[in-house]
Amino acid sequence: MKRRTFIQQATAGTALATIGGLGLQSFTSLESVEKITILHTNDVHSHIDAFGPEDGRNANKGGVARRASLIDGIRKDNPNTLLLDAGDIFQGTPYFNYYGGELEFKLMSKLKYDAATIGNHDFDNGIEGLYAQLPHAKFQFISANYDFSNTIMDTHTKPYKVFKKGNIKIGVFGLGIELEGLVDPAMFKETKYLDPIETSQEMTRILKTENQCDLIICLSHLGYHYKYDKISDLKLAEATRNIDLIIGGHTHTFLSKPTVVKNIDGKNMLVNQVGCYGINLGKIDFYFDNVKNKSANGTSIIV
């Protein structure tokens, strides 16, 4: 099947959401529509190769080479594309056990990832092991609620980054899950965990007010949803404002399309996650009219 045909078929079932002042259908009659495409992965867990034909429900899915082909095709269709990862890049196959993350970072760099946040398993070789692999990563690590100031990772992450695609300014900030009780303290040393909701309020203020961003994305490794009282992407969405999209990880939640959530101001925003192991690639298109009203649709493409 030709790549373009595959992408069109894979994105047939999408979630449509009015994020700004106009519904998606209103944009079809406007000539000055600007389209921004967000591609994303999460919890790839060192899965470099595709699953084999005998691998049960994941048979013949995934693999970095196939993902690269998909991404290349989408970028050719729309150069205004960002590629992001929501953490847990490490741990899960012998590639990590042998190379310690070097291969993962080198391949992500070849795929031209723009940014990634840090998951709990990215500390599995200790904070020193994560630091040692940073020279192989030609993309930015973004983490706003991990305070690394007393660790070897100090100055090697940014709380947020602003990208410019066409005429659109896109602000991306990162959030990580609380490591205490999940990771051996010897692995993350003096890394301090900051409240995700308070951190998000500060990040959105900076991105919206100071940087005048048209689109704000939270790259989260908090987890999609919990039955008990723990901060998740859905809770974060309901408790904050000015976030247009939360790209999640950690819970390996397979969503066929983004979840539309009302934020604290009653406005629509999106939460998405694409499972694990590189089986799916998230794709969300944002449409802007000439006064920056925006709308979106999104899907999960099987790799």
C-alpha positions as CSV (number, residue, x, y, z in Angstrom):
1,M,0.0,0.0,0.0
2,K,1.4,3.4,-0.9
3,R,2.4,5.5,2.1
4,R,0.0,8.3,1.4
5,T,-2.9,6.0,1.0
6,F,-2.0,4.2,4.2
7,I,-1.8,7.5,6.2
8,Q,-5.2,8.6,4.8
9,Q,-6.8,5.3,5.7
10,A,-5.2,5.2,9.2
11,T,-6.4,8.7,10.1
12,A,-10.0,8.1,9.0
13,G,-11.4,7.9,12.5
14,T,-10.4,11.2,14.2
15,A,-11.5,13.2,17.1
16,L,-12.6,16.7,16.1
17,A,-12.5,19.5,18.7
18,T,-13.0,23.2,18.7
19,I,-10.1,24.5,20.7
20,G,-10.5,28.2,19.9
21,G,-13.4,30.2,18.6
22,L,-14.3,28.3,15.4
23,G,-15.3,24.7,14.7
24,L,-13.2,22.7,12.3
25,Q,-15.8,22.9,9.6
26,S,-15.6,26.7,9.6
27,F,-12.0,26.5,8.5
28,T,-12.7,24.7,5.2
29,S,-14.0,27.9,3.6
30,L,-11.0,30.0,4.7
31,E,-8.0,30.6,2.4
32,S,-5.6,31.6,5.2
33,V,-5.7,28.3,7.2
34,E,-2.4,27.3,8.7
35,K,-1.9,23.7,9.7
36,I,0.4,22.5,12.4
37,T,1.0,18.7,12.8
38,I,2.1,17.2,16.1
39,L,3.5,13.7,16.0
40,H,4.2,11.9,19.2
41,T,5.3,8.6,20.9
42,N,5.6,7.5,24.5
43,D,6.9,4.5,26.4
44,V,8.9,3.1,23.5
45,H,11.0,1.1,26.0
46,S,14.0,0.4,23.8
47,H,11.9,-1.4,21.1
48,I,14.1,-0.8,18.1
49,D,12.9,-3.7,15.9
50,A,9.4,-4.5,14.7
51,F,7.5,-7.3,16.5
52,G,7.8,-10.6,14.7
53,P,4.9,-12.4,13.0
54,E,4.6,-14.7,16.1
55,D,4.3,-11.9,18.7
56,G,0.6,-12.3,19.4
57,R,-1.5,-9.1,19.3
58,N,1.5,-7.0,18.4
59,A,2.6,-9.2,15.5
60,N,4.3,-7.3,12.6
61,K,3.8,-3.9,14.4
62,G,6.2,-1.2,15.4
63,G,9.9,-0.8,14.6
64,V,12.0,2.4,14.2
65,A,12.5,2.0,10.5
66,R,8.7,1.9,9.8
67,R,8.1,4.8,12.1
68,A,10.8,6.8,10.3
69,S,9.0,6.1,6.9
70,L,5.7,7.3,8.3
71,I,7.2,10.4,9.8
72,D,9.0,11.2,6.6
73,G,5.8,11.0,4.6
74,I,3.9,13.2,7.0
75,R,6.6,15.8,7.1
76,K,6.6,15.9,3.3
77,D,2.9,16.6,3.4
78,N,3.3,19.3,6.0
79,P,6.7,20.7,6.8
80,N,5.2,22.5,9.8
81,T,5.5,19.3,11.9
82,L,6.8,18.7,15.4
83,L,7.9,15.3,16.7
84,L,7.8,14.7,20.5
85,D,8.2,11.9,23.0
86,A,6.6,11.6,26.4
87,G,9.3,9.5,28.2
88,D,10.3,6.0,29.2
89,I,12.7,5.8,26.2
90,F,14.8,3.3,28.1
91,Q,14.4,-0.3,29.4
92,G,12.6,-3.2,27.8
93,T,14.9,-5.0,25.3
94,P,18.6,-6.2,25.3
95,Y,19.5,-3.1,23.3
96,F,19.2,-1.1,26.5
97,N,21.0,-3.7,28.6
98,Y,23.9,-3.7,26.1
99,Y,24.2,-0.1,24.9
100,G,22.7,1.8,27.9
101,G,20.5,4.1,25.9
102,E,23.0,5.2,23.3
103,L,21.2,3.5,20.4
104,E,17.8,4.9,21.4
105,F,19.1,8.5,21.5
106,K,21.0,8.1,18.2
107,L,18.0,6.8,16.4
108,M,15.7,9.4,17.8
109,S,18.2,12.0,16.6
110,K,18.2,10.5,13.1
111,L,14.4,10.7,13.2
112,K,14.8,14.4,14.1
113,Y,12.8,14.4,17.3
114,D,12.3,18.0,18.4
115,A,11.9,17.3,22.2
116,A,11.3,14.7,24.8
117,T,10.5,14.6,28.5
118,I,11.9,12.2,31.1
119,G,10.1,9.1,32.3
120,N,10.8,7.0,35.5
121,H,12.5,4.2,33.5
122,D,14.9,6.7,32.0
123,F,16.6,6.6,35.5
124,D,17.1,2.8,35.3
125,N,20.9,3.1,34.9
126,G,20.9,5.9,37.5
127,I,20.9,9.6,36.9
128,E,24.6,9.2,35.9
129,G,23.6,6.7,33.2
130,L,21.1,9.1,31.8
131,Y,23.6,11.9,31.8
132,A,26.2,9.8,30.1
133,Q,24.0,9.3,27.1
134,L,23.0,12.9,26.6
135,P,25.8,13.6,24.0
136,H,24.0,11.1,21.7
137,A,20.7,13.1,21.9
138,K,20.4,15.9,19.3
139,F,17.1,17.0,20.6
140,Q,16.0,18.9,23.7
141,F,15.0,17.3,27.0
142,I,12.1,19.3,28.6
143,S,11.2,18.9,32.3
144,A,9.6,21.6,34.4
145,N,8.8,19.8,37.6
146,Y,12.1,17.9,38.2
147,D,14.5,20.2,39.9
148,F,17.9,18.8,39.0
149,S,19.9,21.7,40.5
150,N,21.8,19.5,43.0
151,T,22.5,16.7,40.5
152,I,24.7,16.0,37.5
153,M,21.7,16.8,35.2
154,D,21.7,20.4,36.3
155,T,21.4,22.8,33.2
156,H,21.0,19.8,30.9
157,T,17.2,20.1,30.7
158,K,14.9,23.0,30.0
159,P,11.5,23.6,31.7
160,Y,10.0,24.6,28.3
161,K,10.9,25.4,24.7
162,V,9.2,27.6,22.1
163,F,9.1,26.5,18.5
164,K,8.1,28.6,15.5
165,K,6.4,26.8,12.6
166,G,5.2,29.0,9.9
167,N,3.5,31.9,11.6
168,I,2.6,29.9,14.7
169,K,4.5,29.9,18.0
170,I,4.3,26.6,19.9
171,G,5.2,26.4,23.5
172,V,6.1,22.9,24.9
173,F,6.7,22.2,28.6
174,G,7.4,18.9,30.3
175,L,6.2,17.1,33.4
176,G,7.4,13.9,35.1
177,I,5.8,11.5,37.6
178,E,6.8,11.5,41.3
179,L,9.8,9.2,41.6
180,E,9.6,8.6,45.3
181,G,8.2,5.1,45.8
182,L,8.6,4.3,42.1
183,V,12.3,4.5,41.6
184,D,15.1,3.7,44.0
185,P,16.3,7.0,45.5
186,A,19.9,6.0,44.7
187,M,18.9,6.2,41.0
188,F,17.6,9.8,41.0
189,K,19.8,11.2,43.8
190,E,18.7,14.7,44.9
191,T,16.2,15.3,42.1
192,K,13.3,17.2,43.6
193,Y,9.7,16.6,42.4
194,L,7.6,19.8,42.1
195,D,3.8,19.9,42.1
196,P,2.6,19.4,38.5
197,I,-0.5,21.6,38.7
198,E,1.4,24.5,40.2
199,T,4.2,24.0,37.7
200,S,1.7,24.0,34.8
201,Q,0.1,27.2,36.0
202,E,3.5,28.9,36.0
203,M,4.5,27.4,32.6
204,T,1.3,28.4,30.9
205,R,1.7,31.9,32.2
206,I,5.2,32.2,30.8
207,L,4.3,30.6,27.5
208,K,0.9,32.4,27.0
209,T,1.7,35.9,28.5
210,E,5.4,36.4,28.2
211,N,6.1,34.4,25.0
212,Q,2.7,35.0,23.3
213,C,2.4,31.3,22.2
214,D,-0.5,30.4,19.9
215,L,-0.4,26.7,20.9
216,I,0.7,25.2,24.2
217,I,1.5,21.6,24.7
218,C,2.3,19.7,27.9
219,L,4.6,16.7,27.4
220,S,3.6,14.5,30.4
221,H,4.8,11.3,32.0
222,L,2.2,11.5,34.8
223,G,-0.2,8.8,33.4
224,Y,-3.6,9.1,31.8
225,H,-5.9,8.1,34.7
226,Y,-5.9,6.4,38.1
227,K,-8.7,5.0,40.1
228,Y,-7.2,6.4,43.3
229,D,-6.3,9.9,44.2
230,K,-3.1,10.5,42.2
231,I,-2.4,13.3,39.7
232,S,-3.0,12.2,36.1
233,D,-3.3,13.8,32.7
234,L,-7.1,14.0,33.0
235,K,-6.9,15.6,36.4
236,L,-4.2,18.0,35.2
237,A,-6.4,19.0,32.2
238,E,-9.4,19.8,34.4
239,A,-7.3,21.8,36.9
240,T,-5.4,24.1,34.6
241,R,-5.9,26.6,31.8
242,N,-4.4,27.5,28.4
243,I,-3.0,24.0,27.7
244,D,-4.3,23.0,24.2
245,L,-2.8,19.4,24.2
246,I,-1.4,17.0,26.8
247,I,0.7,14.3,25.3
248,G,0.9,11.6,27.9
249,G,2.8,8.5,28.9
250,H,3.5,6.0,31.7
251,T,0.2,4.1,31.9
252,H,0.6,2.6,28.4
253,T,-2.9,3.7,27.5
254,F,-3.9,3.0,23.9
255,L,-6.3,5.7,22.7
256,S,-7.6,5.5,19.2
257,K,-8.2,9.3,19.2
258,P,-7.5,12.1,21.7
259,T,-9.8,12.6,24.7
260,V,-11.6,16.0,24.7
261,V,-11.6,17.5,28.2
262,K,-13.0,20.7,29.6
263,N,-10.3,22.7,31.4
264,I,-10.8,24.8,34.5
265,D,-12.4,27.6,32.4
266,G,-14.8,25.2,30.7
267,K,-12.8,25.3,27.4
268,N,-12.0,22.2,25.3
269,M,-8.5,20.8,25.2
270,L,-7.1,17.4,24.2
271,V,-5.4,14.6,26.0
272,N,-3.7,11.8,24.0
273,Q,-1.5,8.8,24.6
274,V,-0.5,6.0,22.1
275,G,0.2,3.0,24.3
276,C,3.7,1.7,24.2
277,Y,6.6,0.0,22.4
278,G,6.4,2.2,19.3
279,I,3.3,0.3,18.1
280,N,1.4,3.5,17.3
281,L,2.3,7.0,16.2
282,G,0.1,9.8,17.5
283,K,-0.9,12.5,14.9
284,I,-2.8,15.7,15.8
285,D,-3.5,18.4,13.3
286,F,-4.2,22.0,14.5
287,Y,-5.8,24.5,12.1
288,F,-5.4,28.2,12.6
289,D,-7.4,30.9,10.8
290,N,-6.0,34.4,10.1
291,V,-6.8,35.7,13.6
292,K,-5.3,32.6,15.3
293,N,-8.6,30.8,16.2
294,K,-7.8,27.2,16.3
295,S,-9.4,23.8,15.9
296,A,-8.0,20.3,15.8
297,N,-8.4,16.7,14.9
298,G,-6.3,13.7,15.9
299,T,-5.8,10.0,15.6
300,S,-3.4,7.1,16.4
301,I,-1.7,5.5,13.4
302,I,-0.7,1.9,13.7
303,V,3.0,1.5,12.7
